[in-house]
Amino acid sequence: MLELDDISVSYDGSRILRGVTFNVPEKSLVCLMGRNGVGKTTTLKAIIGLARLEGGSVKLEGQDLAAMRPEMRSRRGIGYVPQGRDIFPNLTVGENLRLSQVVHGSEGRGELDRVLELFPVLREMLSRKGGVLSGGQQQQLAIARALLTRPRVLLLDEPTEGIQPNIIDQIGETLLRIKREGKISILLVEQYVDFCLSVADRFFIMDRGAIVAGGPIAQLNEQVVKLHLTV
């Protein structure tokens, strides 16, 4: 589905990603893990086209994305929810969702009904400004908005950061439901180990801009966590 092959990225002469290689299979949820500052967010930006590759390739369903601008990659099937969510705070929940539909040509009522079924709290808040929602509600809005782009692969950057536990559970249940439907693969950047264990099929761990461990989620054991993730 999504393949990263030996990708490298530098900022201001400093190498950030060093030959990163991994894949996100069809109908799967993959967690990309690691301590702060190791290159996880840069990896997502390289996939969506916000960070320029110095080497390597990013392919979606076999098609090289190198020549595509970020908006074209989105239309090709990559949805992206950045850290911080980036909703439009002065627009209502409904306007945030409809804007995503208009931009991506998914204006059918069925698409909107589907995301409101996945995130029922949003149905009660359609006329409320995005900026007054709680952090957890904004995160749900951001994911719903990304789903309205009809992605083949959904990139999520730290969706549990600063979110209350009950909302984390709701987001986890929604991601599992999306995965079971089998239409969207998910790449999740996440530091919360228990959350990864509860939702993921596979994991990869980064350190100093490179992949240092990975495998089926059952292999994410205490020894691996202590070696690569404990601060």
N, C-alpha and C positions, 0 to 999 in steps of 0.2 A: 504493500500500500504506500507507505512513506519510507523512503530510504535516504539516509545520510551516509555519504561515502567519503571519508578522509577530509572533512571540511576544516578549513583554517580561516580565522578572522583575527585582524589586528585593529587596535584603536591607538592613534597617535604614536605609532611605532612600537607599541607593546602587543605581543602576541597574547590573545585572549583564548582562542580555541586552537587546539593542537591536534589535528588529524582525527576529529571526532567521527566515529562510525557506529551507527546502530540503525535499527529499523522498527517501524510500528506496523505490525501485521494487520490484515483486514479483520474486522470484528473484534478488536482487542483494545485494552486499556493498558498503557505503558506509563510507568512513573519514572521520571528523570530526577534523581536525587543528588544531594551533595551539600556541603557546608556553604555558607554565604561567600559570594565572590568568586566562585569556581568556574562560572561560565554558563550556567543553566539558562538564564534569561537571554544571554547573547545567542545561545543555540536556537531558541524560539525565534528571535529576531532574524537570524540567518535563514530560517525556514520560510518566514513570511516575507522576507526581502527587505527588512529594515536595517540589516547589517550586511555589508558587502563581503562576499566570499573572496579570499585570496587564493584558495585552492579547494579541490574536491567538488562534489556535486550534491544537489538535493533533487530527488525525483519523487513525483507523485504518480502512482499507477504507471510507472515506467517512463514518464515524461519529465525531462530535465527542465527545472524551473528557472535556470540561471538567467535567461533573457527576459523574464517576466517581471514587471513592476509589482509592488505589493498589491495593488487593487486587482491586477490580473490574476495573481496567485489566489486571492480571495474568490474571484469568480470561478477559478479552476477547481476550487473545492477545499480551501484551507480556511477554517474559522479560527479567530484569535481573540482571546480574552486576556489582556495584559494585566500585570500587577498594578493595583490601584483602580482597575475596572474601567475607567475612562467613559462612564456614561455621560449624558448631557444633563447637568444638574438643573438647568432652568426649563427643561422640557418635562412634560408629564411622562409617567410610565407608558401610557398608550402612545404618546408621540415618539418616544424613544424606540418603541417596537415598530411602529408604522414607518418611521424613517428607514430602519433597516430593511423592511419589506420593499419600500419604494426603490432604494438604491440597488437592491439585488434582484428586483423583479419577482418577488415572492409574495405578491399582494393578495393571494387567495385566502379566504377566511379560514380554510382548513389548517393552514400553516400556523396562523395565530392561535387558533383553538388548541392546537397540539402543544405549543409551548406554555399556554396558560393551564393546560392539564398537567404538564410536568411541574409547573411552579404556581400552584393555585393561589398563593398569597398575592401574586401580582394582579390577579383578576379583581381583587378587592381594592386595588390601589391604582387603577388605570388613570384616574384623574388627578393623582397626587404628583407633585414635582419630584423628580428623581433625587434632587439634592436633599430632601428631607427624610428620605428612607434611611433605615439603619444600614450599617455596613453589610450585614448578611443579606438584607433585602436588595441592596445595590448589586451584590455579587450575583444573586439569582437573576436580576434584571440583565446584567451583563452577559451571563451565559445564555439566557433566553434570546437576547438580541443576536448573539452569534449564531444560535441555532436557526434563526430566521434567514441566514445567508445560505442555508441548505448545504453545509459542509460535508465533505467526505472524511476529513480529518479535523478534529477540534483540538486546538492548542490552548491549554489553561495554565496560567502562571500564578502559582501560589493561591489557589482559590479559597483556602481555609485560613489564610493569614488574617488575624484580628477578628475572626468570626466567632460568635458564641457557639458553644457545643451543640445545642439542639439544631442550629442551622447547618452546622457541619454535617450532622447526621442526615439531614434532609438532602443536602447537596450530594452526599455519598449515595443515598438511595436513588436519586435521580440519575446519576452517572451510571449506576448499575443497570437501571432500566434502559437507558440509551444504549448501553453496550449489548444488552440482551436482544434489543430490536435488530441489531446486526447491520445497521445502515451507516453508522459512523464509528470510526476509530478515534481514540482519544490519546493524546500525549499530555501528560500532567506533570508539571514541575511542582514538586512538593517536598517539604522537609518533615512533615508530620508522619512518622513511620507507621503508626497504627492506622492512619487513614489509608496509606498506600497498601498495607496488608489487607485492608477490608475491601478494596475496590479493584486492585490491579491484577493483571495476568502476568506481567513481566516488569522488571526494573532494570535501570542502569544507573550507576553512580559515577559522578564526575569529581575530579580533583585536579586543580591547576590546569583547567582547560582541556582535559583528556578524560576518556572513559576508563575507569580503573576496575570496575566490577559490573556484573550483570547476569541475568538469567531469569528463570521462572520465579515468581514471587515467593514460592515456598523456600527458595534458597536465601531469602533475606532474613538471615538468622541473627542471633545476638552477637556472634563473633564478627559477622560482616558489618553490623551496625557499629560496634565498638571500634573496629579498625578504620572505617571510612566516614562515619557520620557523627560520632560523639565529639563534642567540642572539648 
